[in-house]
Amino acid sequence: MGLILRMPPHAGPRPQVWSRQYFRPGSDTQVNSSGRKREGGRRQEDALVRGRSVVLESVWRTVDVPPMDRFDLWREKTASTVCPMDMTSPHAEDFRAEMRQVRLGEVGVWRADCQQMDFHRTARLIRRSDPESYQLAFPLTGAVGISQAGRQEVHGSHQMYLVTTSQPFVGRNFPAMRVVGLEVPRHRLPLPDQSVDGLVTRPLPGHRGVGGLLAGTLTRVLRDSGTYRAADASRLEAVVVDLFSATLAHHLDTEDALPAHTRSRTLALRIQSFVRRHLHDPDLTPRTIAAAHHISTGHLHRLFHTLGHDATLAAWIRRERLERARRDLADPAQRATPVQHIAGRWGFTDAAVFSRSFRAAFGAPPRDYRHHALTDTAAGTGEPSSSAPPPNSA
């Protein structure tokens, strides 16, 4: 990819307002949209060091600073989020980029939108600072070329790749790119470093199998971060590390070497994904799910329990089907679709059973709920609410 030259640092004063951070739970430390901290007890760093379960979300946008400072800001923030790198860009004089990161204990999940740039992790930078982590990433748009350990690959949409921060690498994204990434410390993996290092730069499919589960989980972590409670952080961290380990083990053909809890959690997540893909099938039951995965129904229920759901598998399937039917009923684009058709789409074959179940879940029959939700939408009150309509509408 050619020699990448380091951009000289900007000598002017650094603007102070350039990021937004959200610290959960909010009782300890919060950083508001202007960048000013409010202290309500222990400092954020103390909470992390003491092992509390927290979710820390950060958002950085280069447009929040003057054009002359934007590329320097980007280089500074990627150094702390990913790892220190030399960078150049044909758009350096007015670099447009945004990064969002969710920290789950030792694990970082991030998404970046940026213009074309070259990046270089040099031996000098490694000697100066090495987080000793693996970085997995996959473009959602655009492409990235990456070279490490004598191998070079170009990765397109939803094609995952791996690099280690402990060896030099060179990369270029083009033209502009949106990318999702994951940072996991090397010591968290139950696999030999030498084996994992053999996977760097190799294409790792992110749209099927356990790799698809990992990519989908990372996307949902970023999408749903505002709904997490403090206790969710450690559970999500464990899920992400297990899926990451299982993805690497799959490509190394060493899945049997994974700890039993990692293999069990990965199987449970595969089953959950299978169920969501087959909610339309009226014959989807614990018995058929267990048979499809060659396990007993007792083992299936034990695996499902490890995912932390507050309901049995059958009740969770019913809840998921009802929620999807509710969304379709509230969709103005589907106002002409018969209620019975929507019910059948989500595995309900008996209209009376669907109506009773829907009313029990949402407080109104399906037709009344649809009328209320579409009326709200037409009136411009925002997104349809999942709450029940007024009592006189039933």
Contacts in CASP RR format, 6 or more apart in sequence:
PFRMAT RR
TARGET T0000
AUTHOR 0000-0000-0000
METHOD contacts of the structure
MODEL  1
MGLILRMPPHAGPRPQVWSRQYFRPGSDTQVNSSGRKREGGRRQEDALVR
GRSVVLESVWRTVDVPPMDRFDLWREKTASTVCPMDMTSPHAEDFRAEMR
QVRLGEVGVWRADCQQMDFHRTARLIRRSDPESYQLAFPLTGAVGISQAG
RQEVHGSHQMYLVTTSQPFVGRNFPAMRVVGLEVPRHRLPLPDQSVDGLV
TRPLPGHRGVGGLLAGTLTRVLRDSGTYRAADASRLEAVVVDLFSATLAH
HLDTEDALPAHTRSRTLALRIQSFVRRHLHDPDLTPRTIAAAHHISTGHL
HRLFHTLGHDATLAAWIRRERLERARRDLADPAQRATPVQHIAGRWGFTD
AAVFSRSFRAAFGAPPRDYRHHALTDTAAGTGEPSSSAPPPNSA
1 118 0 8 1.000
1 145 0 8 1.000
1 147 0 8 1.000
1 152 0 8 1.000
1 170 0 8 1.000
1 171 0 8 1.000
1 172 0 8 1.000
2 170 0 8 1.000
4 86 0 8 1.000
4 87 0 8 1.000
4 88 0 8 1.000
4 118 0 8 1.000
4 119 0 8 1.000
4 120 0 8 1.000
4 170 0 8 1.000
4 171 0 8 1.000
5 86 0 8 1.000
5 88 0 8 1.000
6 86 0 8 1.000
6 87 0 8 1.000
6 88 0 8 1.000
6 120 0 8 1.000
7 71 0 8 1.000
7 72 0 8 1.000
7 75 0 8 1.000
7 86 0 8 1.000
7 87 0 8 1.000
7 88 0 8 1.000
7 92 0 8 1.000
9 72 0 8 1.000
10 68 0 8 1.000
10 69 0 8 1.000
10 72 0 8 1.000
14 69 0 8 1.000
15 65 0 8 1.000
15 66 0 8 1.000
15 69 0 8 1.000
16 35 0 8 1.000
17 34 0 8 1.000
17 35 0 8 1.000
17 64 0 8 1.000
17 65 0 8 1.000
18 60 0 8 1.000
18 61 0 8 1.000
18 64 0 8 1.000
18 65 0 8 1.000
18 73 0 8 1.000
19 31 0 8 1.000
19 35 0 8 1.000
19 58 0 8 1.000
19 59 0 8 1.000
19 60 0 8 1.000
19 64 0 8 1.000
19 77 0 8 1.000
20 31 0 8 1.000
20 32 0 8 1.000
20 33 0 8 1.000
20 35 0 8 1.000
20 58 0 8 1.000
20 59 0 8 1.000
20 60 0 8 1.000
21 31 0 8 1.000
21 35 0 8 1.000
21 56 0 8 1.000
21 57 0 8 1.000
21 58 0 8 1.000
21 59 0 8 1.000
22 30 0 8 1.000
22 31 0 8 1.000
22 56 0 8 1.000
22 57 0 8 1.000
22 58 0 8 1.000
22 226 0 8 1.000
23 29 0 8 1.000
23 30 0 8 1.000
23 31 0 8 1.000
23 44 0 8 1.000
23 54 0 8 1.000
23 56 0 8 1.000
24 54 0 8 1.000
24 55 0 8 1.000
24 56 0 8 1.000
24 57 0 8 1.000
24 226 0 8 1.000
24 228 0 8 1.000
24 229 0 8 1.000
24 230 0 8 1.000
25 54 0 8 1.000
25 229 0 8 1.000
25 230 0 8 1.000
27 40 0 8 1.000
27 41 0 8 1.000
28 40 0 8 1.000
28 41 0 8 1.000
28 42 0 8 1.000
28 43 0 8 1.000
28 44 0 8 1.000
28 47 0 8 1.000
28 54 0 8 1.000
29 37 0 8 1.000
29 38 0 8 1.000
29 39 0 8 1.000
29 40 0 8 1.000
29 41 0 8 1.000
29 42 0 8 1.000
29 43 0 8 1.000
29 44 0 8 1.000
29 47 0 8 1.000
30 37 0 8 1.000
30 38 0 8 1.000
31 37 0 8 1.000
31 38 0 8 1.000
32 38 0 8 1.000
42 50 0 8 1.000
44 56 0 8 1.000
47 54 0 8 1.000
48 54 0 8 1.000
48 56 0 8 1.000
48 105 0 8 1.000
51 105 0 8 1.000
52 230 0 8 1.000
53 105 0 8 1.000
53 230 0 8 1.000
53 231 0 8 1.000
53 232 0 8 1.000
53 233 0 8 1.000
53 234 0 8 1.000
54 103 0 8 1.000
54 105 0 8 1.000
54 230 0 8 1.000
54 233 0 8 1.000
55 102 0 8 1.000
55 103 0 8 1.000
55 104 0 8 1.000
55 225 0 8 1.000
55 228 0 8 1.000
55 230 0 8 1.000
55 232 0 8 1.000
55 233 0 8 1.000
55 236 0 8 1.000
56 102 0 8 1.000
56 103 0 8 1.000
57 100 0 8 1.000
57 101 0 8 1.000
57 102 0 8 1.000
57 103 0 8 1.000
57 225 0 8 1.000
57 226 0 8 1.000
58 81 0 8 1.000
58 99 0 8 1.000
58 100 0 8 1.000
58 101 0 8 1.000
58 103 0 8 1.000
59 98 0 8 1.000
59 99 0 8 1.000
59 100 0 8 1.000
59 101 0 8 1.000
60 73 0 8 1.000
60 77 0 8 1.000
60 98 0 8 1.000
60 99 0 8 1.000
60 100 0 8 1.000
61 97 0 8 1.000
61 98 0 8 1.000
62 70 0 8 1.000
62 71 0 8 1.000
62 73 0 8 1.000
62 74 0 8 1.000
62 95 0 8 1.000
62 96 0 8 1.000
62 97 0 8 1.000
62 98 0 8 1.000
63 70 0 8 1.000
63 96 0 8 1.000
63 98 0 8 1.000
65 73 0 8 1.000
67 93 0 8 1.000
67 94 0 8 1.000
68 93 0 8 1.000
70 94 0 8 1.000
70 95 0 8 1.000
70 96 0 8 1.000
70 97 0 8 1.000
71 87 0 8 1.000
71 89 0 8 1.000
71 91 0 8 1.000
71 92 0 8 1.000
71 93 0 8 1.000
71 95 0 8 1.000
74 87 0 8 1.000
74 95 0 8 1.000
74 97 0 8 1.000
74 114 0 8 1.000
75 85 0 8 1.000
75 87 0 8 1.000
77 99 0 8 1.000
78 85 0 8 1.000
78 87 0 8 1.000
78 99 0 8 1.000
78 112 0 8 1.000
78 119 0 8 1.000
79 85 0 8 1.000
81 99 0 8 1.000
81 101 0 8 1.000
81 110 0 8 1.000
81 183 0 8 1.000
82 110 0 8 1.000
82 135 0 8 1.000
82 183 0 8 1.000
83 121 0 8 1.000
83 125 0 8 1.000
83 129 0 8 1.000
83 130 0 8 1.000
83 131 0 8 1.000
83 133 0 8 1.000
83 135 0 8 1.000
83 165 0 8 1.000
84 121 0 8 1.000
84 125 0 8 1.000
84 128 0 8 1.000
84 129 0 8 1.000
85 119 0 8 1.000
85 120 0 8 1.000
85 121 0 8 1.000
85 125 0 8 1.000
86 119 0 8 1.000
86 120 0 8 1.000
86 121 0 8 1.000
86 122 0 8 1.000
86 125 0 8 1.000
87 117 0 8 1.000
87 118 0 8 1.000
87 119 0 8 1.000
87 120 0 8 1.000
88 117 0 8 1.000
88 118 0 8 1.000
89 95 0 8 1.000
89 115 0 8 1.000
89 116 0 8 1.000
89 117 0 8 1.000
89 118 0 8 1.000
90 116 0 8 1.000
91 115 0 8 1.000
91 116 0 8 1.000
91 117 0 8 1.000
95 114 0 8 1.000
95 115 0 8 1.000
95 117 0 8 1.000
96 114 0 8 1.000
96 115 0 8 1.000
97 112 0 8 1.000
97 113 0 8 1.000
97 114 0 8 1.000
97 115 0 8 1.000
98 112 0 8 1.000
98 113 0 8 1.000
98 114 0 8 1.000
99 110 0 8 1.000
99 111 0 8 1.000
99 112 0 8 1.000
99 113 0 8 1.000
99 114 0 8 1.000
100 110 0 8 1.000
100 111 0 8 1.000
100 112 0 8 1.000
100 222 0 8 1.000
101 108 0 8 1.000
101 109 0 8 1.000
101 110 0 8 1.000
102 108 0 8 1.000
102 109 0 8 1.000
102 110 0 8 1.000
102 221 0 8 1.000
102 222 0 8 1.000
102 225 0 8 1.000
104 221 0 8 1.000
104 233 0 8 1.000
104 234 0 8 1.000
104 236 0 8 1.000
104 237 0 8 1.000
104 240 0 8 1.000
105 233 0 8 1.000
105 234 0 8 1.000
105 237 0 8 1.000
106 184 0 8 1.000
106 185 0 8 1.000
106 188 0 8 1.000
106 237 0 8 1.000
107 182 0 8 1.000
107 183 0 8 1.000
107 184 0 8 1.000
107 185 0 8 1.000
107 188 0 8 1.000
107 237 0 8 1.000
107 240 0 8 1.000
107 241 0 8 1.000
108 182 0 8 1.000
108 183 0 8 1.000
108 184 0 8 1.000
109 180 0 8 1.000
109 181 0 8 1.000
109 182 0 8 1.000
109 183 0 8 1.000
109 218 0 8 1.000
109 221 0 8 1.000
109 222 0 8 1.000
109 240 0 8 1.000
110 180 0 8 1.000
110 181 0 8 1.000
110 182 0 8 1.000
110 183 0 8 1.000
110 222 0 8 1.000
111 178 0 8 1.000
111 179 0 8 1.000
111 180 0 8 1.000
111 181 0 8 1.000
111 222 0 8 1.000
112 177 0 8 1.000
112 178 0 8 1.000
112 179 0 8 1.000
112 181 0 8 1.000
113 176 0 8 1.000
113 177 0 8 1.000
113 178 0 8 1.000
114 173 0 8 1.000
114 176 0 8 1.000
114 177 0 8 1.000
115 175 0 8 1.000
115 176 0 8 1.000
116 172 0 8 1.000
116 173 0 8 1.000
116 174 0 8 1.000
116 175 0 8 1.000
116 176 0 8 1.000
116 177 0 8 1.000
117 172 0 8 1.000
117 173 0 8 1.000
118 170 0 8 1.000
118 171 0 8 1.000
118 172 0 8 1.000
119 170 0 8 1.000
119 171 0 8 1.000
119 172 0 8 1.000
120 168 0 8 1.000
120 169 0 8 1.000
120 170 0 8 1.000
120 171 0 8 1.000
121 163 0 8 1.000
121 165 0 8 1.000
121 167 0 8 1.000
121 168 0 8 1.000
121 169 0 8 1.000
121 170 0 8 1.000
122 168 0 8 1.000
123 168 0 8 1.000
126 165 0 8 1.000
126 166 0 8 1.000
126 167 0 8 1.000
126 168 0 8 1.000
130 165 0 8 1.000
130 166 0 8 1.000
131 165 0 8 1.000
131 183 0 8 1.000
131 185 0 8 1.000
132 165 0 8 1.000
132 166 0 8 1.000
132 185 0 8 1.000
132 186 0 8 1.000
132 187 0 8 1.000
133 164 0 8 1.000
133 165 0 8 1.000
133 183 0 8 1.000
133 184 0 8 1.000
133 185 0 8 1.000
133 186 0 8 1.000
134 162 0 8 1.000
134 163 0 8 1.000
134 164 0 8 1.000
134 165 0 8 1.000
134 183 0 8 1.000
134 184 0 8 1.000
134 186 0 8 1.000
134 189 0 8 1.000
134 196 0 8 1.000
134 244 0 8 1.000
135 162 0 8 1.000
135 163 0 8 1.000
135 164 0 8 1.000
135 165 0 8 1.000
135 181 0 8 1.000
135 182 0 8 1.000
135 183 0 8 1.000
136 160 0 8 1.000
136 161 0 8 1.000
136 162 0 8 1.000
136 181 0 8 1.000
136 182 0 8 1.000
136 184 0 8 1.000
136 204 0 8 1.000
136 214 0 8 1.000
136 244 0 8 1.000
137 144 0 8 1.000
137 160 0 8 1.000
137 161 0 8 1.000
137 179 0 8 1.000
137 180 0 8 1.000
137 181 0 8 1.000
137 182 0 8 1.000
138 155 0 8 1.000
138 158 0 8 1.000
138 159 0 8 1.000
138 160 0 8 1.000
138 161 0 8 1.000
138 179 0 8 1.000
138 180 0 8 1.000
138 181 0 8 1.000
138 206 0 8 1.000
138 215 0 8 1.000
139 155 0 8 1.000
139 156 0 8 1.000
139 157 0 8 1.000
139 158 0 8 1.000
139 159 0 8 1.000
139 173 0 8 1.000
139 177 0 8 1.000
139 178 0 8 1.000
139 179 0 8 1.000
140 157 0 8 1.000
140 158 0 8 1.000
140 178 0 8 1.000
140 179 0 8 1.000
140 180 0 8 1.000
141 157 0 8 1.000
141 176 0 8 1.000
141 177 0 8 1.000
141 178 0 8 1.000
142 156 0 8 1.000
142 157 0 8 1.000
142 173 0 8 1.000
142 174 0 8 1.000
142 175 0 8 1.000
142 176 0 8 1.000
142 177 0 8 1.000
142 178 0 8 1.000
143 154 0 8 1.000
143 155 0 8 1.000
143 156 0 8 1.000
143 157 0 8 1.000
143 173 0 8 1.000
143 174 0 8 1.000
143 177 0 8 1.000
144 154 0 8 1.000
144 155 0 8 1.000
144 156 0 8 1.000
144 161 0 8 1.000
144 171 0 8 1.000
144 172 0 8 1.000
144 173 0 8 1.000
144 174 0 8 1.000
144 177 0 8 1.000
144 179 0 8 1.000
145 152 0 8 1.000
145 153 0 8 1.000
145 154 0 8 1.000
145 155 0 8 1.000
145 171 0 8 1.000
145 172 0 8 1.000
145 173 0 8 1.000
146 152 0 8 1.000
146 153 0 8 1.000
146 154 0 8 1.000
146 155 0 8 1.000
146 161 0 8 1.000
146 163 0 8 1.000
146 169 0 8 1.000
146 170 0 8 1.000
146 171 0 8 1.000
146 201 0 8 1.000
147 153 0 8 1.000
147 169 0 8 1.000
147 170 0 8 1.000
147 171 0 8 1.000
147 201 0 8 1.000
148 163 0 8 1.000
148 164 0 8 1.000
148 167 0 8 1.000
148 168 0 8 1.000
148 169 0 8 1.000
148 170 0 8 1.000
148 200 0 8 1.000
148 201 0 8 1.000
149 167 0 8 1.000
149 197 0 8 1.000
149 198 0 8 1.000
149 200 0 8 1.000
149 201 0 8 1.000
151 200 0 8 1.000
151 201 0 8 1.000
151 202 0 8 1.000
152 201 0 8 1.000
153 161 0 8 1.000
153 201 0 8 1.000
153 202 0 8 1.000
153 203 0 8 1.000
155 161 0 8 1.000
155 203 0 8 1.000
158 205 0 8 1.000
158 206 0 8 1.000
158 207 0 8 1.000
158 215 0 8 1.000
159 203 0 8 1.000
159 204 0 8 1.000
159 205 0 8 1.000
159 206 0 8 1.000
160 203 0 8 1.000
160 204 0 8 1.000
160 205 0 8 1.000
160 206 0 8 1.000
160 211 0 8 1.000
160 214 0 8 1.000
160 215 0 8 1.000
160 247 0 8 1.000
161 200 0 8 1.000
161 201 0 8 1.000
161 202 0 8 1.000
161 203 0 8 1.000
161 204 0 8 1.000
162 196 0 8 1.000
162 199 0 8 1.000
162 200 0 8 1.000
162 201 0 8 1.000
162 202 0 8 1.000
162 204 0 8 1.000
162 248 0 8 1.000
163 169 0 8 1.000
163 200 0 8 1.000
163 201 0 8 1.000
164 186 0 8 1.000
164 196 0 8 1.000
164 197 0 8 1.000
164 200 0 8 1.000
166 186 0 8 1.000
167 197 0 8 1.000
167 200 0 8 1.000
169 200 0 8 1.000
169 201 0 8 1.000
173 179 0 8 1.000
180 215 0 8 1.000
180 218 0 8 1.000
180 219 0 8 1.000
180 222 0 8 1.000
181 218 0 8 1.000
182 214 0 8 1.000
182 218 0 8 1.000
182 240 0 8 1.000
182 244 0 8 1.000
184 240 0 8 1.000
184 241 0 8 1.000
184 244 0 8 1.000
186 193 0 8 1.000
186 196 0 8 1.000
188 241 0 8 1.000
189 196 0 8 1.000
189 241 0 8 1.000
189 244 0 8 1.000
189 245 0 8 1.000
189 248 0 8 1.000
190 245 0 8 1.000
190 257 0 8 1.000
190 258 0 8 1.000
190 259 0 8 1.000
190 262 0 8 1.000
191 245 0 8 1.000
191 248 0 8 1.000
191 249 0 8 1.000
191 252 0 8 1.000
191 254 0 8 1.000
191 257 0 8 1.000
191 258 0 8 1.000
195 252 0 8 1.000
195 254 0 8 1.000
196 248 0 8 1.000
196 252 0 8 1.000
199 248 0 8 1.000
199 251 0 8 1.000
199 252 0 8 1.000
202 251 0 8 1.000
204 211 0 8 1.000
204 247 0 8 1.000
204 251 0 8 1.000
205 211 0 8 1.000
205 212 0 8 1.000
206 212 0 8 1.000
206 214 0 8 1.000
206 215 0 8 1.000
207 215 0 8 1.000
209 250 0 8 1.000
209 270 0 8 1.000
210 243 0 8 1.000
210 246 0 8 1.000
210 247 0 8 1.000
210 250 0 8 1.000
210 266 0 8 1.000
210 270 0 8 1.000
211 243 0 8 1.000
211 247 0 8 1.000
211 250 0 8 1.000
213 243 0 8 1.000
213 266 0 8 1.000
213 269 0 8 1.000
213 270 0 8 1.000
213 273 0 8 1.000
214 240 0 8 1.000
214 243 0 8 1.000
214 244 0 8 1.000
214 246 0 8 1.000
214 247 0 8 1.000
217 239 0 8 1.000
217 240 0 8 1.000
217 243 0 8 1.000
217 269 0 8 1.000
218 240 0 8 1.000
221 236 0 8 1.000
221 240 0 8 1.000
228 236 0 8 1.000
235 308 0 8 1.000
238 265 0 8 1.000
239 265 0 8 1.000
239 269 0 8 1.000
242 261 0 8 1.000
242 262 0 8 1.000
242 265 0 8 1.000
242 266 0 8 1.000
243 265 0 8 1.000
243 266 0 8 1.000
243 269 0 8 1.000
245 258 0 8 1.000
245 262 0 8 1.000
246 255 0 8 1.000
246 258 0 8 1.000
246 262 0 8 1.000
246 263 0 8 1.000
246 266 0 8 1.000
249 255 0 8 1.000
249 257 0 8 1.000
249 258 0 8 1.000
255 263 0 8 1.000
258 266 0 8 1.000
264 303 0 8 1.000
264 306 0 8 1.000
265 306 0 8 1.000
267 293 0 8 1.000
267 303 0 8 1.000
268 303 0 8 1.000
268 304 0 8 1.000
268 306 0 8 1.000
268 307 0 8 1.000
269 307 0 8 1.000
270 293 0 8 1.000
271 289 0 8 1.000
271 293 0 8 1.000
271 300 0 8 1.000
271 303 0 8 1.000
271 304 0 8 1.000
272 304 0 8 1.000
272 307 0 8 1.000
274 289 0 8 1.000
274 292 0 8 1.000
274 293 0 8 1.000
275 284 0 8 1.000
275 289 0 8 1.000
275 313 0 8 1.000
275 317 0 8 1.000
275 320 0 8 1.000
276 320 0 8 1.000
278 284 0 8 1.000
279 317 0 8 1.000
279 320 0 8 1.000
279 321 0 8 1.000
279 324 0 8 1.000
279 346 0 8 1.000
279 347 0 8 1.000
280 344 0 8 1.000
280 345 0 8 1.000
280 346 0 8 1.000
280 347 0 8 1.000
281 347 0 8 1.000
282 344 0 8 1.000
282 347 0 8 1.000
282 348 0 8 1.000
282 349 0 8 1.000
284 317 0 8 1.000
284 347 0 8 1.000
285 314 0 8 1.000
286 297 0 8 1.000
286 300 0 8 1.000
286 301 0 8 1.000
286 313 0 8 1.000
286 314 0 8 1.000
287 297 0 8 1.000
289 300 0 8 1.000
289 313 0 8 1.000
290 296 0 8 1.000
290 297 0 8 1.000
290 298 0 8 1.000
290 299 0 8 1.000
290 300 0 8 1.000
293 300 0 8 1.000
295 303 0 8 1.000
300 313 0 8 1.000
301 312 0 8 1.000
301 313 0 8 1.000
304 312 0 8 1.000
304 313 0 8 1.000
304 316 0 8 1.000
309 316 0 8 1.000
311 319 0 8 1.000
318 357 0 8 1.000
319 361 0 8 1.000
321 346 0 8 1.000
321 347 0 8 1.000
321 348 0 8 1.000
322 346 0 8 1.000
322 357 0 8 1.000
322 358 0 8 1.000
322 361 0 8 1.000
322 362 0 8 1.000
324 346 0 8 1.000
325 342 0 8 1.000
325 343 0 8 1.000
325 345 0 8 1.000
325 346 0 8 1.000
325 348 0 8 1.000
325 354 0 8 1.000
325 358 0 8 1.000
325 366 0 8 1.000
326 358 0 8 1.000
326 361 0 8 1.000
326 362 0 8 1.000
326 369 0 8 1.000
326 386 0 8 1.000
328 334 0 8 1.000
328 337 0 8 1.000
328 342 0 8 1.000
328 345 0 8 1.000
328 346 0 8 1.000
329 339 0 8 1.000
329 342 0 8 1.000
329 366 0 8 1.000
329 369 0 8 1.000
329 370 0 8 1.000
329 373 0 8 1.000
330 369 0 8 1.000
330 370 0 8 1.000
330 373 0 8 1.000
330 374 0 8 1.000
330 377 0 8 1.000
330 384 0 8 1.000
332 374 0 8 1.000
332 377 0 8 1.000
332 378 0 8 1.000
334 342 0 8 1.000
335 370 0 8 1.000
335 374 0 8 1.000
339 351 0 8 1.000
339 366 0 8 1.000
339 367 0 8 1.000
339 370 0 8 1.000
340 351 0 8 1.000
340 354 0 8 1.000
342 366 0 8 1.000
343 351 0 8 1.000
343 354 0 8 1.000
343 366 0 8 1.000
344 354 0 8 1.000
348 354 0 8 1.000
348 357 0 8 1.000
354 366 0 8 1.000
355 365 0 8 1.000
355 366 0 8 1.000
358 364 0 8 1.000
358 365 0 8 1.000
358 366 0 8 1.000
358 369 0 8 1.000
359 365 0 8 1.000
359 366 0 8 1.000
359 394 0 8 1.000
362 369 0 8 1.000
362 386 0 8 1.000
362 387 0 8 1.000
362 388 0 8 1.000
363 369 0 8 1.000
363 388 0 8 1.000
363 394 0 8 1.000
364 372 0 8 1.000
364 388 0 8 1.000
364 389 0 8 1.000
364 393 0 8 1.000
364 394 0 8 1.000
365 394 0 8 1.000
368 389 0 8 1.000
368 393 0 8 1.000
368 394 0 8 1.000
369 388 0 8 1.000
369 389 0 8 1.000
371 389 0 8 1.000
371 393 0 8 1.000
372 389 0 8 1.000
372 390 0 8 1.000
372 393 0 8 1.000
373 384 0 8 1.000
373 385 0 8 1.000
374 384 0 8 1.000
376 382 0 8 1.000
376 384 0 8 1.000
376 385 0 8 1.000
377 383 0 8 1.000
377 384 0 8 1.000
388 394 0 8 1.000
END
